Every structure is written in C-alpha cells, then in structure tokens.
Amino acid sequence: VQLQASGGGQVLAGESLTLACAISDRSVSERGTGWFRQAPGKERSFVASISWADAAKYTDSVKGRFTISRDKGKNTVYLQMENLKPEDTAVYLCASGNLFIEGSSQQADYPYWGQGTQVTVSS
C-alpha cells in the first residue's frame, strides 16, 4: 500500500493550501485516514482525521481553519487549510488504515504511512 502526499508549498500568513493524500489500495482508502505534522525540533503531532464513517476530528489549533474530506472515486483524502499561520509550518504526513468508527488521533492506530509534504508559512 502506498500513500502519496502532495500540495505543500510556501505561502504567506493568511493564505490557503490544499494537501492531497492519494492511496493506492481502494480498500485501505475507505478506512480512516489522518494527517499529522512535524515541525523542526518537535515531535510529530495529530492534525485531523476522517473515519471510514466520515466522522472528522481536528486538533484544537486548526479547528475552524482546516477541513478534511475524501473523494472515494479517486481514493484520495484532502486537507484544506485556510488562514494559515507561521506556526502551521511543518512537514505534513498522511496515514491510513484506521478502523475506528470515530477515527483516531493516535499514530499507532494507522498501519500505513506516506512520505511528507512541506508546508512553510511566512509572516
């Protein structure tokens, strides 16, 4: 199973980006998928997840600014990020395969991981 994250870039504070996570295996793409991020010198942390039942979770710092969604026909999960802030700067990684109906913020609950895409937000 391969996960391909894309859509990162360098933007100014207040601007928007949409990340995409393309999942090679359809059955895995229909399970829960999460986005995590890792800033320089910090541990990887949870950003958002969407469960197989389309239940969404967000970390508090992105609520109201980020939206997670999926396109089942394209086996792809998106993370729409608006009103970006410098503190959102990080490598963003997607992970999939979670089976919990409500989704999960725990890295250990995702068996499949993709590589990261860099998001840099300048003030």
VOVO-138383 format. One record per atom (N, C-alpha, C, CB): residue in one letter; atom name; x negated, y, z. Coordinates in Angstrom, 3 decimals. Glycine has a CB too. Layout:
BEGIN
+--------+--------+----------+----------+----------+
: koltor : drenvo :       px :       py :       pz :
+--------+--------+----------+----------+----------+
:      A :     CA :        X :        Y :        Z :
...
+--------+--------+----------+----------+----------+
END
This chain:
BEGIN
+--------+--------+----------+----------+----------+
: koltor : drenvo :       px :       py :       pz :
+--------+--------+----------+----------+----------+
:      V :      N :   -0.855 :   -1.189 :    0.000 :
:      V :     CA :    0.000 :    0.000 :    0.000 :
:      V :      C :   -0.889 :    1.236 :    0.000 :
:      V :     CB :    0.966 :    0.007 :    1.231 :
:      Q :      N :   -0.610 :    2.152 :   -0.904 :
:      Q :     CA :   -1.385 :    3.394 :   -0.984 :
:      Q :      C :   -0.486 :    4.599 :   -0.770 :
:      Q :     CB :   -2.101 :    3.502 :   -2.340 :
:      L :      N :   -0.976 :    5.564 :   -0.004 :
:      L :     CA :   -0.286 :    6.814 :    0.203 :
:      L :      C :   -1.183 :    7.932 :   -0.318 :
:      L :     CB :    0.075 :    7.020 :    1.706 :
:      Q :      N :   -0.625 :    8.769 :   -1.173 :
:      Q :     CA :   -1.387 :    9.853 :   -1.783 :
:      Q :      C :   -0.775 :   11.185 :   -1.356 :
:      Q :     CB :   -1.407 :    9.719 :   -3.340 :
:      A :      N :   -1.516 :   11.917 :   -0.548 :
:      A :     CA :   -1.063 :   13.244 :   -0.109 :
:      A :      C :   -1.604 :   14.311 :   -1.049 :
:      A :     CB :   -1.512 :   13.530 :    1.349 :
:      S :      N :   -0.776 :   15.287 :   -1.362 :
:      S :     CA :   -1.190 :   16.364 :   -2.251 :
:      S :      C :   -0.445 :   17.642 :   -1.890 :
:      S :     CB :   -0.941 :   15.987 :   -3.726 :
:      G :      N :   -0.876 :   18.746 :   -2.499 :
:      G :     CA :   -0.169 :   20.006 :   -2.323 :
:      G :      C :   -0.837 :   20.998 :   -1.394 :
:      G :     CB :    1.174 :   19.735 :   -1.824 :
:      G :      N :   -1.942 :   20.612 :   -0.798 :
:      G :     CA :   -2.640 :   21.541 :    0.081 :
:      G :      C :   -3.261 :   22.688 :   -0.701 :
:      G :     CB :   -3.713 :   20.811 :    0.873 :
:      G :      N :   -3.737 :   23.676 :    0.042 :
:      G :     CA :   -4.371 :   24.809 :   -0.606 :
:      G :      C :   -4.705 :   25.892 :    0.400 :
:      G :     CB :   -3.477 :   25.365 :   -1.698 :
:      Q :      N :   -5.099 :   27.032 :   -0.135 :
:      Q :     CA :   -5.443 :   28.173 :    0.701 :
:      Q :      C :   -4.426 :   29.274 :    0.463 :
:      Q :     CB :   -6.882 :   28.674 :    0.407 :
:      V :      N :   -3.786 :   29.734 :    1.520 :
:      V :     CA :   -2.752 :   30.764 :    1.405 :
:      V :      C :   -2.939 :   31.813 :    2.488 :
:      V :     CB :   -1.345 :   30.142 :    1.498 :
:      L :      N :   -2.197 :   32.901 :    2.349 :
:      L :     CA :   -2.195 :   33.945 :    3.370 :
:      L :      C :   -1.085 :   33.680 :    4.384 :
:      L :     CB :   -2.019 :   35.341 :    2.727 :
:      A :      N :   -1.253 :   34.191 :    5.567 :
:      A :     CA :   -0.221 :   34.056 :    6.594 :
:      A :      C :    1.110 :   34.585 :    6.070 :
:      A :     CB :   -0.631 :   34.806 :    7.884 :
:      G :      N :    2.167 :   33.838 :    6.351 :
:      G :     CA :    3.498 :   34.204 :    5.887 :
:      G :      C :    3.901 :   33.538 :    4.587 :
:      G :     CB :    3.578 :   35.672 :    5.723 :
:      E :      N :    2.939 :   32.962 :    3.899 :
:      E :     CA :    3.247 :   32.298 :    2.635 :
:      E :      C :    3.693 :   30.846 :    2.870 :
:      E :     CB :    2.020 :   32.334 :    1.701 :
:      S :      N :    3.988 :   30.161 :    1.760 :
:      S :     CA :    4.554 :   28.808 :    1.851 :
:      S :      C :    3.743 :   27.815 :    1.037 :
:      S :     CB :    6.009 :   28.802 :    1.375 :
:      L :      N :    3.835 :   26.559 :    1.429 :
:      L :     CA :    3.271 :   25.438 :    0.684 :
:      L :      C :    4.187 :   24.249 :    0.858 :
:      L :     CB :    1.824 :   25.104 :    1.156 :
:      T :      N :    4.207 :   23.368 :   -0.136 :
:      T :     CA :    4.930 :   22.110 :   -0.006 :
:      T :      C :    3.967 :   20.958 :   -0.246 :
:      T :     CB :    6.126 :   22.046 :   -0.994 :
:      L :      N :    3.835 :   20.100 :    0.745 :
:      L :     CA :    2.998 :   18.916 :    0.627 :
:      L :      C :    3.846 :   17.738 :    0.148 :
:      L :     CB :    2.312 :   18.588 :    1.979 :
:      A :      N :    3.225 :   16.829 :   -0.568 :
:      A :     CA :    3.909 :   15.625 :   -1.043 :
:      A :      C :    3.109 :   14.398 :   -0.641 :
:      A :     CB :    4.107 :   15.665 :   -2.580 :
:      C :      N :    3.803 :   13.344 :   -0.272 :
:      C :     CA :    3.186 :   12.062 :    0.061 :
:      C :      C :    3.824 :   11.006 :   -0.832 :
:      C :     CB :    3.362 :   11.707 :    1.588 :
:      A :      N :    3.093 :   10.570 :   -1.834 :
:      A :     CA :    3.582 :    9.548 :   -2.759 :
:      A :      C :    3.174 :    8.173 :   -2.247 :
:      A :     CB :    3.035 :    9.785 :   -4.195 :
:      I :      N :    4.138 :    7.277 :   -2.135 :
:      I :     CA :    3.917 :    5.950 :   -1.538 :
:      I :      C :    4.070 :    4.901 :   -2.622 :
:      I :     CB :    4.912 :    5.677 :   -0.360 :
:      S :      N :    3.064 :    4.045 :   -2.750 :
:      S :     CA :    3.022 :    3.114 :   -3.879 :
:      S :      C :    4.042 :    1.986 :   -3.760 :
:      S :     CB :    1.640 :    2.527 :   -4.004 :
:      D :      N :    4.402 :    1.618 :   -2.546 :
:      D :     CA :    5.303 :    0.486 :   -2.327 :
:      D :      C :    6.696 :    1.006 :   -1.964 :
:      D :     CB :    4.756 :   -0.449 :   -1.207 :
:      R :      N :    7.684 :    0.645 :   -2.771 :
:      R :     CA :    9.024 :    1.175 :   -2.563 :
:      R :      C :    9.599 :    0.777 :   -1.205 :
:      R :     CB :    9.942 :    0.702 :   -3.667 :
:      S :      N :    9.385 :   -0.463 :   -0.817 :
:      S :     CA :    9.955 :   -0.918 :    0.454 :
:      S :      C :    9.345 :   -0.154 :    1.630 :
:      S :     CB :    9.731 :   -2.433 :    0.632 :
:      V :      N :    8.077 :    0.188 :    1.529 :
:      V :     CA :    7.437 :    0.972 :    2.587 :
:      V :      C :    7.954 :    2.404 :    2.561 :
:      V :     CB :    5.900 :    0.953 :    2.434 :
:      S :      N :    8.136 :    2.949 :    1.364 :
:      S :     CA :    8.600 :    4.332 :    1.251 :
:      S :      C :    9.983 :    4.519 :    1.850 :
:      S :     CB :    8.611 :    4.764 :   -0.201 :
:      E :      N :   10.748 :    3.453 :    1.959 :
:      E :     CA :   12.095 :    3.549 :    2.524 :
:      E :      C :   12.077 :    3.482 :    4.054 :
:      E :     CB :   12.978 :    2.433 :    1.965 :
:      R :      N :   10.924 :    3.207 :    4.621 :
:      R :     CA :   10.790 :    3.216 :    6.085 :
:      R :      C :   10.473 :    4.628 :    6.563 :
:      R :     CB :    9.683 :    2.225 :    6.548 :
:      G :      N :   10.194 :    4.760 :    7.838 :
:      G :     CA :    9.879 :    6.070 :    8.387 :
:      G :      C :    8.507 :    6.547 :    7.936 :
:      G :     CB :    9.945 :    6.036 :    9.902 :
:      T :      N :    8.415 :    7.828 :    7.658 :
:      T :     CA :    7.163 :    8.466 :    7.249 :
:      T :      C :    6.907 :    9.686 :    8.103 :
:      T :     CB :    7.198 :    8.852 :    5.759 :
:      G :      N :    5.663 :    9.886 :    8.443 :
:      G :     CA :    5.310 :   11.027 :    9.277 :
:      G :      C :    4.166 :   11.826 :    8.685 :
:      G :     CB :    4.945 :   10.566 :   10.669 :
:      W :      N :    4.107 :   13.084 :    9.083 :
:      W :     CA :    2.976 :   13.958 :    8.761 :
:      W :      C :    2.255 :   14.288 :   10.063 :
:      W :     CB :    3.449 :   15.269 :    8.023 :
:      F :      N :    0.944 :   14.201 :   10.005 :
:      F :     CA :    0.077 :   14.547 :   11.124 :
:      F :      C :   -0.960 :   15.543 :   10.624 :
:      F :     CB :   -0.604 :   13.277 :   11.738 :
:      R :      N :   -1.606 :   16.251 :   11.532 :
:      R :     CA :   -2.648 :   17.181 :   11.113 :
:      R :      C :   -3.810 :   17.158 :   12.092 :
:      R :     CB :   -2.087 :   18.599 :   10.990 :
:      Q :      N :   -4.970 :   17.499 :   11.567 :
:      Q :     CA :   -6.171 :   17.538 :   12.383 :
:      Q :      C :   -6.969 :   18.780 :   12.039 :
:      Q :     CB :   -7.020 :   16.269 :   12.182 :
:      A :      N :   -7.064 :   19.663 :   13.009 :
:      A :     CA :   -7.848 :   20.881 :   12.844 :
:      A :      C :   -9.286 :   20.601 :   13.277 :
:      A :     CB :   -7.235 :   22.060 :   13.665 :
:      P :      N :  -10.240 :   21.397 :   12.796 :
:      P :     CA :  -11.648 :   21.184 :   13.171 :
:      P :      C :  -11.832 :   21.195 :   14.682 :
:      P :     CB :  -12.539 :   22.257 :   12.535 :
:      G :      N :  -12.487 :   20.164 :   15.190 :
:      G :     CA :  -12.768 :   20.105 :   16.616 :
:      G :      C :  -11.601 :   19.698 :   17.484 :
:      G :     CB :  -13.250 :   21.404 :   17.063 :
:      K :      N :  -10.475 :   19.350 :   16.846 :
:      K :     CA :   -9.292 :   18.959 :   17.619 :
:      K :      C :   -8.862 :   17.556 :   17.248 :
:      K :     CB :   -8.136 :   19.945 :   17.390 :
:      E :      N :   -8.061 :   16.966 :   18.110 :
:      E :     CA :   -7.539 :   15.640 :   17.833 :
:      E :      C :   -6.382 :   15.719 :   16.839 :
:      E :     CB :   -7.088 :   14.961 :   19.130 :
:      R :      N :   -6.146 :   14.621 :   16.161 :
:      R :     CA :   -5.020 :   14.534 :   15.243 :
:      R :      C :   -3.717 :   14.646 :   16.029 :
:      R :     CB :   -5.065 :   13.211 :   14.437 :
:      S :      N :   -2.765 :   15.392 :   15.488 :
:      S :     CA :   -1.509 :   15.590 :   16.203 :
:      S :      C :   -0.320 :   15.466 :   15.265 :
:      S :     CB :   -1.494 :   16.950 :   16.888 :
:      F :      N :    0.812 :   15.176 :   15.847 :
:      F :     CA :    2.058 :   14.982 :   15.111 :
:      F :      C :    2.605 :   16.312 :   14.610 :
:      F :     CB :    3.097 :   14.282 :   15.992 :
:      V :      N :    3.139 :   16.283 :   13.382 :
:      V :     CA :    3.784 :   17.464 :   12.817 :
:      V :      C :    5.281 :   17.221 :   12.613 :
:      V :     CB :    3.120 :   17.850 :   11.484 :
:      A :      N :    5.609 :   16.184 :   11.842 :
:      A :     CA :    7.009 :   15.916 :   11.530 :
:      A :      C :    7.158 :   14.475 :   11.070 :
:      A :     CB :    7.534 :   16.891 :   10.450 :
:      S :      N :    8.373 :   13.955 :   11.198 :
:      S :     CA :    8.647 :   12.613 :   10.700 :
:      S :      C :   10.077 :   12.527 :   10.206 :
:      S :     CB :    8.391 :   11.560 :   11.787 :
:      I :      N :   10.291 :   11.588 :    9.293 :
:      I :     CA :   11.630 :   11.283 :    8.812 :
:      I :      C :   11.785 :    9.770 :    8.877 :
:      I :     CB :   11.870 :   11.834 :    7.350 :
:      S :      N :   12.849 :    9.315 :    9.521 :
:      S :     CA :   13.027 :    7.886 :    9.733 :
:      S :      C :   13.684 :    7.245 :    8.523 :
:      S :     CB :   13.861 :    7.627 :   10.988 :
:      W :      N :   13.797 :    5.917 :    8.560 :
:      W :     CA :   14.464 :    5.212 :    7.465 :
:      W :      C :   15.939 :    5.604 :    7.394 :
:      W :     CB :   14.325 :    3.686 :    7.640 :
:      A :      N :   16.475 :    6.117 :    8.512 :
:      A :     CA :   17.866 :    6.584 :    8.538 :
:      A :      C :   17.945 :    8.091 :    8.296 :
:      A :     CB :   18.525 :    6.233 :    9.882 :
:      D :      N :   16.846 :    8.684 :    7.848 :
:      D :     CA :   16.764 :   10.115 :    7.530 :
:      D :      C :   16.898 :   11.028 :    8.740 :
:      D :     CB :   17.824 :   10.467 :    6.541 :
:      A :      N :   16.556 :   10.495 :    9.918 :
:      A :     CA :   16.509 :   11.350 :   11.109 :
:      A :      C :   15.162 :   12.057 :   11.133 :
:      A :     CB :   16.731 :   10.519 :   12.424 :
:      A :      N :   15.180 :   13.366 :   11.352 :
:      A :     CA :   13.949 :   14.156 :   11.323 :
:      A :      C :   13.528 :   14.572 :   12.723 :
:      A :     CB :   14.129 :   15.392 :   10.445 :
:      K :      N :   12.221 :   14.598 :   12.914 :
:      K :     CA :   11.619 :   15.082 :   14.166 :
:      K :      C :   10.562 :   16.099 :   13.788 :
:      K :     CB :   10.998 :   13.903 :   15.022 :
:      Y :      N :   10.357 :   17.100 :   14.660 :
:      Y :     CA :    9.332 :   18.107 :   14.452 :
:      Y :      C :    8.637 :   18.421 :   15.766 :
:      Y :     CB :    9.934 :   19.378 :   13.843 :
:      T :      N :    7.359 :   18.740 :   15.670 :
:      T :     CA :    6.700 :   19.271 :   16.850 :
:      T :      C :    7.208 :   20.696 :   17.064 :
:      T :     CB :    5.137 :   19.233 :   16.700 :
:      D :      N :    7.217 :   21.141 :   18.296 :
:      D :     CA :    7.850 :   22.418 :   18.615 :
:      D :      C :    7.280 :   23.597 :   17.830 :
:      D :     CB :    7.715 :   22.690 :   20.079 :
:      S :      N :    5.994 :   23.583 :   17.567 :
:      S :     CA :    5.359 :   24.747 :   16.939 :
:      S :      C :    5.758 :   24.954 :   15.482 :
:      S :     CB :    3.871 :   24.610 :   17.022 :
:      V :      N :    6.379 :   23.949 :   14.856 :
:      V :     CA :    6.761 :   24.094 :   13.447 :
:      V :      C :    8.269 :   24.115 :   13.250 :
:      V :     CB :    6.163 :   22.972 :   12.630 :
:      K :      N :    9.034 :   23.926 :   14.304 :
:      K :     CA :   10.493 :   23.927 :   14.181 :
:      K :      C :   10.968 :   25.269 :   13.624 :
:      K :     CB :   11.162 :   23.642 :   15.552 :
:      G :      N :   11.864 :   25.180 :   12.633 :
:      G :     CA :   12.373 :   26.385 :   12.000 :
:      G :      C :   11.500 :   26.893 :   10.866 :
:      G :     CB :   12.524 :   27.454 :   13.018 :
:      R :      N :   10.299 :   26.347 :   10.715 :
:      R :     CA :    9.391 :   26.772 :    9.635 :
:      R :      C :    9.107 :   25.636 :    8.654 :
:      R :     CB :    8.070 :   27.288 :   10.223 :
:      F :      N :    9.038 :   24.406 :    9.147 :
:      F :     CA :    8.724 :   23.252 :    8.306 :
:      F :      C :    9.966 :   22.389 :    8.135 :
:      F :     CB :    7.565 :   22.423 :    8.915 :
:      T :      N :   10.092 :   21.772 :    6.954 :
:      T :     CA :   11.192 :   20.860 :    6.676 :
:      T :      C :   10.650 :   19.611 :    6.004 :
:      T :     CB :   12.265 :   21.536 :    5.793 :
:      I :      N :   10.990 :   18.452 :    6.560 :
:      I :     CA :   10.572 :   17.184 :    5.968 :
:      I :      C :   11.752 :   16.589 :    5.211 :
:      I :     CB :   10.051 :   16.195 :    7.057 :
:      S :      N :   11.467 :   16.008 :    4.045 :
:      S :     CA :   12.529 :   15.421 :    3.236 :
:      S :      C :   11.944 :   14.296 :    2.390 :
:      S :     CB :   13.208 :   16.495 :    2.338 :
:      R :      N :   12.806 :   13.537 :    1.752 :
:      R :     CA :   12.304 :   12.448 :    0.900 :
:      R :      C :   13.094 :   12.397 :   -0.397 :
:      R :     CB :   12.390 :   11.086 :    1.633 :
:      D :      N :   12.433 :   11.943 :   -1.436 :
:      D :     CA :   13.066 :   11.658 :   -2.725 :
:      D :      C :   12.907 :   10.160 :   -2.927 :
:      D :     CB :   12.419 :   12.499 :   -3.927 :
:      K :      N :   13.984 :    9.424 :   -2.705 :
:      K :     CA :   13.886 :    7.968 :   -2.756 :
:      K :      C :   13.575 :    7.483 :   -4.163 :
:      K :     CB :   15.179 :    7.332 :   -2.261 :
:      G :      N :   14.039 :    8.201 :   -5.157 :
:      G :     CA :   13.774 :    7.786 :   -6.529 :
:      G :      C :   12.312 :    7.898 :   -6.910 :
:      G :     CB :   14.596 :    8.600 :   -7.473 :
:      K :      N :   11.588 :    8.785 :   -6.214 :
:      K :     CA :   10.170 :    8.992 :   -6.514 :
:      K :      C :    9.253 :    8.390 :   -5.456 :
:      K :     CB :    9.884 :   10.470 :   -6.647 :
:      N :      N :    9.836 :    7.689 :   -4.454 :
:      N :     CA :    9.019 :    7.116 :   -3.369 :
:      N :      C :    8.115 :    8.184 :   -2.752 :
:      N :     CB :    8.161 :    5.936 :   -3.897 :
:      T :      N :    8.641 :    9.363 :   -2.552 :
:      T :     CA :    7.834 :   10.491 :   -2.105 :
:      T :      C :    8.504 :   11.199 :   -0.941 :
:      T :     CB :    7.594 :   11.471 :   -3.254 :
:      V :      N :    7.691 :   11.585 :    0.023 :
:      V :     CA :    8.154 :   12.375 :    1.165 :
:      V :      C :    7.473 :   13.734 :    1.095 :
:      V :     CB :    7.849 :   11.655 :    2.532 :
:      Y :      N :    8.247 :   14.781 :    1.339 :
:      Y :     CA :    7.747 :   16.141 :    1.232 :
:      Y :      C :    7.699 :   16.826 :    2.596 :
:      Y :     CB :    8.612 :   16.944 :    0.271 :
:      L :      N :    6.794 :   17.765 :    2.719 :
:      L :     CA :    6.764 :   18.637 :    3.889 :
:      L :      C :    6.724 :   20.072 :    3.368 :
:      L :     CB :    5.525 :   18.321 :    4.831 :
:      Q :      N :    7.869 :   20.732 :    3.455 :
:      Q :     CA :    7.966 :   22.122 :    3.031 :
:      Q :      C :    7.569 :   23.003 :    4.211 :
:      Q :     CB :    9.409 :   22.467 :    2.524 :
:      M :      N :    6.563 :   23.827 :    3.989 :
:      M :     CA :    6.024 :   24.654 :    5.065 :
:      M :      C :    6.201 :   26.123 :    4.705 :
:      M :     CB :    4.526 :   24.329 :    5.324 :
:      E :      N :    6.922 :   26.839 :    5.533 :
:      E :     CA :    7.189 :   28.254 :    5.294 :
:      E :      C :    6.617 :   29.089 :    6.437 :
:      E :     CB :    8.708 :   28.508 :    5.141 :
:      N :      N :    6.443 :   30.368 :    6.150 :
:      N :     CA :    5.925 :   31.299 :    7.155 :
:      N :      C :    4.680 :   30.712 :    7.839 :
:      N :     CB :    7.020 :   31.620 :    8.209 :
:      L :      N :    3.729 :   30.302 :    7.036 :
:      L :     CA :    2.538 :   29.658 :    7.571 :
:      L :      C :    1.722 :   30.628 :    8.416 :
:      L :     CB :    1.684 :   29.100 :    6.438 :
:      K :      N :    1.087 :   30.063 :    9.419 :
:      K :     CA :    0.273 :   30.840 :   10.359 :
:      K :      C :   -1.164 :   30.316 :   10.353 :
:      K :     CB :    0.872 :   30.773 :   11.796 :
:      P :      N :   -2.131 :   31.119 :   10.724 :
:      P :     CA :   -3.520 :   30.639 :   10.751 :
:      P :      C :   -3.691 :   29.380 :   11.599 :
:      P :     CB :   -4.435 :   31.730 :   11.279 :
:      E :      N :   -2.909 :   29.251 :   12.648 :
:      E :     CA :   -3.014 :   28.060 :   13.496 :
:      E :      C :   -2.481 :   26.792 :   12.839 :
:      E :     CB :   -2.280 :   28.291 :   14.782 :
:      D :      N :   -1.873 :   26.925 :   11.663 :
:      D :     CA :   -1.444 :   25.750 :   10.899 :
:      D :      C :   -2.595 :   25.176 :   10.070 :
:      D :     CB :   -0.265 :   26.113 :    9.982 :
:      T :      N :   -3.724 :   25.846 :   10.046 :
:      T :     CA :   -4.877 :   25.378 :    9.279 :
:      T :      C :   -5.351 :   24.031 :    9.803 :
:      T :     CB :   -6.021 :   26.405 :    9.336 :
:      A :      N :   -5.420 :   23.044 :    8.901 :
:      A :     CA :   -5.805 :   21.689 :    9.289 :
:      A :      C :   -5.828 :   20.809 :    8.050 :
:      A :     CB :   -4.833 :   21.112 :   10.359 :
:      V :      N :   -6.348 :   19.613 :    8.225 :
:      V :     CA :   -6.155 :   18.559 :    7.230 :
:      V :      C :   -4.848 :   17.861 :    7.584 :
:      V :     CB :   -7.374 :   17.540 :    7.199 :
:      Y :      N :   -3.954 :   17.773 :    6.607 :
:      Y :     CA :   -2.651 :   17.146 :    6.818 :
:      Y :      C :   -2.670 :   15.738 :    6.217 :
:      Y :     CB :   -1.509 :   18.004 :    6.188 :
:      L :      N :   -2.247 :   14.763 :    7.018 :
:      L :     CA :   -2.224 :   13.372 :    6.583 :
:      L :      C :   -0.806 :   12.823 :    6.682 :
:      L :     CB :   -3.196 :   12.518 :    7.424 :
:      C :      N :   -0.465 :   11.933 :    5.736 :
:      C :     CA :    0.829 :   11.277 :    5.832 :
:      C :      C :    0.627 :    9.812 :    6.198 :
:      C :     CB :    1.615 :   11.409 :    4.508 :
:      A :      N :    1.630 :    9.272 :    6.866 :
:      A :     CA :    1.608 :    7.887 :    7.308 :
:      A :      C :    3.007 :    7.305 :    7.154 :
:      A :     CB :    1.113 :    7.775 :    8.780 :
:      S :      N :    3.092 :    6.015 :    6.889 :
:      S :     CA :    4.401 :    5.425 :    6.644 :
:      S :      C :    4.495 :    4.021 :    7.209 :
:      S :     CB :    4.699 :    5.404 :    5.161 :
:      G :      N :    5.691 :    3.449 :    7.108 :
:      G :     CA :    5.924 :    2.089 :    7.563 :
:      G :      C :    6.598 :    1.981 :    8.912 :
:      G :     CB :    4.652 :    1.370 :    7.611 :
:      N :      N :    6.988 :    3.115 :    9.484 :
:      N :     CA :    7.625 :    3.077 :   10.802 :
:      N :      C :    9.061 :    2.536 :   10.708 :
:      N :     CB :    7.629 :    4.485 :   11.433 :
:      L :      N :    9.445 :    1.730 :   11.685 :
:      L :     CA :   10.747 :    1.059 :   11.621 :
:      L :      C :   11.765 :    1.593 :   12.621 :
:      L :     CB :   10.564 :   -0.407 :   11.846 :
:      F :      N :   11.406 :    2.604 :   13.417 :
:      F :     CA :   12.339 :    3.098 :   14.424 :
:      F :      C :   13.413 :    3.953 :   13.783 :
:      F :     CB :   11.602 :    3.895 :   15.499 :
:      I :      N :   14.651 :    3.773 :   14.188 :
:      I :     CA :   15.768 :    4.483 :   13.577 :
:      I :      C :   15.667 :    5.986 :   13.775 :
:      I :     CB :   17.073 :    3.982 :   14.144 :
:      E :      N :   15.039 :    6.402 :   14.872 :
:      E :     CA :   14.932 :    7.829 :   15.149 :
:      E :      C :   13.589 :    8.401 :   14.690 :
:      E :     CB :   15.124 :    8.084 :   16.635 :
:      G :      N :   12.739 :    7.538 :   14.118 :
:      G :     CA :   11.412 :    7.977 :   13.720 :
:      G :      C :   10.458 :    7.952 :   14.892 :
:      G :     CB :   11.467 :    9.369 :   13.123 :
:      S :      N :    9.237 :    8.456 :   14.688 :
:      S :     CA :    8.252 :    8.418 :   15.757 :
:      S :      C :    7.213 :    9.506 :   15.587 :
:      S :     CB :    7.581 :    7.064 :   15.810 :
:      S :      N :    6.729 :   10.003 :   16.720 :
:      S :     CA :    5.634 :   10.966 :   16.728 :
:      S :      C :    4.306 :   10.301 :   17.094 :
:      S :     CB :    5.940 :   12.101 :   17.704 :
:      Q :      N :    4.340 :    8.995 :   17.254 :
:      Q :     CA :    3.150 :    8.265 :   17.697 :
:      Q :      C :    2.389 :    7.671 :   16.524 :
:      Q :     CB :    3.537 :    7.163 :   18.671 :
:      Q :      N :    1.111 :    7.945 :   16.451 :
:      Q :     CA :    0.290 :    7.467 :   15.341 :
:      Q :      C :    0.281 :    5.934 :   15.253 :
:      Q :     CB :   -1.139 :    7.988 :   15.489 :
:      A :      N :    0.315 :    5.295 :   16.402 :
:      A :     CA :    0.239 :    3.833 :   16.437 :
:      A :      C :    1.458 :    3.166 :   15.828 :
:      A :     CB :    0.068 :    3.360 :   17.854 :
:      D :      N :    2.534 :    3.928 :   15.636 :
:      D :     CA :    3.764 :    3.356 :   15.073 :
:      D :      C :    3.763 :    3.360 :   13.548 :
:      D :     CB :    4.974 :    4.124 :   15.580 :
:      Y :      N :    2.685 :    3.810 :   12.951 :
:      Y :     CA :    2.600 :    3.867 :   11.488 :
:      Y :      C :    1.463 :    2.971 :   11.005 :
:      Y :     CB :    2.385 :    5.328 :   11.001 :
:      P :      N :    1.750 :    1.891 :   10.311 :
:      P :     CA :    0.698 :    0.986 :    9.853 :
:      P :      C :   -0.043 :    1.432 :    8.592 :
:      P :     CB :    1.285 :   -0.345 :    9.611 :
:      Y :      N :    0.540 :    2.349 :    7.842 :
:      Y :     CA :   -0.067 :    2.749 :    6.573 :
:      Y :      C :   -0.384 :    4.239 :    6.589 :
:      Y :     CB :    0.864 :    2.411 :    5.391 :
:      W :      N :   -1.603 :    4.562 :    6.143 :
:      W :     CA :   -2.070 :    5.953 :    6.167 :
:      W :      C :   -2.679 :    6.341 :    4.827 :
:      W :     CB :   -3.097 :    6.159 :    7.292 :
:      G :      N :   -2.508 :    7.603 :    4.485 :
:      G :     CA :   -3.139 :    8.133 :    3.292 :
:      G :      C :   -4.313 :    9.017 :    3.677 :
:      G :     CB :   -2.130 :    8.915 :    2.444 :
:      Q :      N :   -4.957 :    9.552 :    2.662 :
:      Q :     CA :   -6.047 :   10.497 :    2.918 :
:      Q :      C :   -5.425 :   11.854 :    3.189 :
:      Q :     CB :   -7.056 :   10.565 :    1.712 :
:      G :      N :   -6.185 :   12.808 :    3.575 :
:      G :     CA :   -5.630 :   14.101 :    3.936 :
:      G :      C :   -5.680 :   15.105 :    2.807 :
:      G :     CB :   -6.350 :   14.648 :    5.114 :
:      T :      N :   -4.926 :   16.170 :    2.990 :
:      T :     CA :   -4.982 :   17.315 :    2.093 :
:      T :      C :   -5.183 :   18.554 :    2.960 :
:      T :     CB :   -3.678 :   17.428 :    1.209 :
:      Q :      N :   -6.101 :   19.401 :    2.530 :
:      Q :     CA :   -6.486 :   20.558 :    3.351 :
:      Q :      C :   -5.503 :   21.706 :    3.175 :
:      Q :     CB :   -7.905 :   21.025 :    2.991 :
:      V :      N :   -5.077 :   22.270 :    4.288 :
:      V :     CA :   -4.266 :   23.488 :    4.295 :
:      V :      C :   -5.037 :   24.543 :    5.073 :
:      V :     CB :   -2.841 :   23.238 :    4.925 :
:      T :      N :   -5.300 :   25.663 :    4.420 :
:      T :     CA :   -6.024 :   26.756 :    5.056 :
:      T :      C :   -5.177 :   28.019 :    4.986 :
:      T :     CB :   -7.407 :   26.978 :    4.382 :
:      V :      N :   -4.912 :   28.607 :    6.130 :
:      V :     CA :   -4.080 :   29.810 :    6.208 :
:      V :      C :   -4.920 :   30.949 :    6.762 :
:      V :     CB :   -2.817 :   29.571 :    7.095 :
:      S :      N :   -5.045 :   31.994 :    5.975 :
:      S :     CA :   -5.841 :   33.150 :    6.376 :
:      S :      C :   -4.931 :   34.281 :    6.829 :
:      S :     CB :   -6.742 :   33.619 :    5.221 :
:      S :      N :   -5.412 :   35.039 :    7.782 :
:      S :     CA :   -4.621 :   36.170 :    8.289 :
:      S :      C :   -4.869 :   37.424 :    7.471 :
:      S :     CB :   -4.947 :   36.438 :    9.761 :
+--------+--------+----------+----------+----------+
END
